């Protein structure tokens, strides 16, 4: 299997399967002498960790990270950083009945078509369990970026239920199980998602990730645009089916006058933008404004509602997926989106340093 690595200068490779003994990643290109301990990584993994509310999978994984290499006396050495996360709550027997059938909407059929073999235990490599490794890599990327760059994500829509942007409060995100910036929406979502969960169904979601303090000049024009790399990063997350930067698809309904991010003189000769429809990226290069990305996550494919499918012999059958699954996988995708934003920006920042010093 190729394509398990992401990034250019700041590059990470993830490995492992959902029901294997462990998962992890190897990070290459991290500069030396950056203070790094497991305590710098663990809080971000704790945000993504399953089983923290009734609205996520009840798989109980502590997700304790171990640094195996690349750090000496609390500082990075410039050599590859290996991170290990053990899988401790595996129930592979839950997937025995689907070993010979394909779950609709899942990667069962395509993995078998590509490799001629598939790990049916929780989806194997195609499981969202892999995203824990991304979050660990993102924690290291945040250390590379430093405190000047702040990356925050929020759930802005579950199913057809949207937040009220007039009530946006970043502090509210840590007060509810949805990473919602709108307290009233979060309260409403509880009953909505309880109903979805009790029916054995699932819904999708939209996540917004905002990076503040990003300097102007990151990203390379043409084939390595910052927004193109962000889109690639977010689309690589499990179950993501759409990405937009800034105004995104809504920009198609604007006039040129409305969409133009007008400028006035700012501090130290830098421009002061009057709007941010571009999402902080122009010509593939950061403007110094907030970098804003949204991505859409489809409903969880593993549901209790019977669905029509075929088995590995090509025979028609119905399937019910048992086990522990998120009624809305988009909830735990918030810290994953933040991590991928961090990795893209860290990579772009290191490339800019190489270019300009």
Buried (B, 14 or more C-beta within 10 A) or exposed (E): EEEBEBBBBBBBBBBBBBBBEBBBBBBBBBBEEBEBEBEBBBEBBBBBBBBBEEBBBBBEBBBBBEBEBBBEEEEBBBEBBBBBBBBEEBEEEBBEBBEEBBBBBBBBBEBBEEEEEBBBBBBBBBBBBBBBBBBBBBBBBBBBBEEEBBBBBBBBBBBEEEBEEEEBEEEBBEEBBBBBBBBEBBEBBBEBBEEBBEEBBBBBBBBBBBBBBBBBBBBBEEEBBBBBBBBEBBEEBBBBEBBBBBBBEEBEEEEEEEBEBEEEEEEEEEBEBEBBBBBBBBEBBBBBBBBBBBBBBBBBBBBBEEBEBBBEEEEEBEBBBBBBBBBBBBBBBBBBBBBBBBBBBBBBBBBBEEEEE
